[in-house]
């Protein structure tokens, strides 16, 4: 049984010093989930406002990278179809090396581009907050 239930079973005259404890426990504020959700939502909104630009940069780069990756994968599927179709192996090795270098260059370019944008944004944000 909880403390409050036990205190209600004891006569009020015999409570004495415990009466203040029971009223303090009874008056303890209950957590308000609506207020907690509102504070959490405002916190998430504040985080979004602070990092909105960097999220847009990252999302744009990711989508562009995935588009190029899909195009390179389709090229790889075409090479595989050419191999199964009986295309000469010496010419396939040239096309396969082109496919490899295309993958490598696309990944490298997008990685460097993303890093440059992140560093540029971080320095710009730091400079913007220092001037404010």
N, C-alpha and C positions, 0 to 999 in steps of 0.2 A: 504494500500500500504506500501511496505517496505521503509526504509529510503533511500536505494540506488536508488530506482526507483524515489522517490521524488527529490533527488539531481540531477538526470539526466534531470529532467524536468525544473529545475531552471537554468537560464543562468549562465555561469562560472564567469562572472564579478561580479555578485551579491553574490557569495558564500562567498568571503572574508575569514574569520577565519574558517568557516566550511569546507573549502576545505581540510585542513589537517585531519579533522575528517573523511571525506568521503574517502580519499585515504587510511587512516589507516584501516577503516572498510572494504574497498575493498581488501586490501592486507592481511587481516587476514587469517591465514592458515586454510584450510579446513581439517576436520578430515579424516585421512586415514584409512579406515577399514581393508585394507590388513596388514598394520603395526600393528594395534591393534590385529588382529587375530594371527599374528606371535608372538607378545609379550605374548599373552595369551597361545598360544601353548607351548612356551618355559617355561612359568611359570608352566603349568601342567606337562611338562616333568621334570622340576626340582623337583616338588613335588613327582612325581613317582620315580625318582632316590633316593630321600631321604627316602622314605617309602616302597620301593619295597620288602625288606626282610620281613617286618612285615605283609604286605599284603599277601605274599605267605604263611606265617605261618597261618594266620587267614583263608585264603581260603582253605588250606589243612585240617585244623581242622573242618571247617564247612562241607566240603564234606564228611569227614570220619564220622562225627556225623550224617549227613543225611543218610548215608549208614546203620549205626547201627540202626537208628530210623526206617527206612523202614523194616529192618529185624525184629525188635520188633513188628512193626505193622502187618507184615505177621503172626507172632506168635499169635498175638491177634486175627486175623481173623481165624486162625486154631482153637483157643479155642472157638470162637463163633460157628464155624461149628460143633465142638464136642458137644457143648451144645445143638444145634438144632438136632444133630444126636442121642441124647438119652444117652450120656455118663453119668455115675453116678455122681450126684452133689457133693458128698464128695471128690471125686478125682479131680473134676473140681476146687474146692476151693483151693486145693494144687497147681494146675497148675496156677491158677489165681494169687495166692500170689507169685509164682515164676516169673510170668510175671511182676507184680508190682515191685518187687525188682530188676528185670533186667532193667526196665525203670529207676528206681531211681539211680541205680549204674552207668548206662551208662551216664545219664545226669550229675551226680556228678563227675565222672571221667573226662569227657570231659571238664567240667567247670573248674575244678582244673588244668587240663593239659593246657588249654588255658591261664589261669591266670599265671601259672608258666612260660610258654613260653613268654608271653608278658612282665612280670617283668624281666626275664632273658635277653630278647632282649633289653629292655630299659636300663638296667644297662650295658650291653655290648656296646650298641651304645654310652652311656655317657662316658664309659671308653675309647672307641675307639677315640671319639672326643677329649678327654682330652690328650691322648697320641700323637695325631697329632699335 
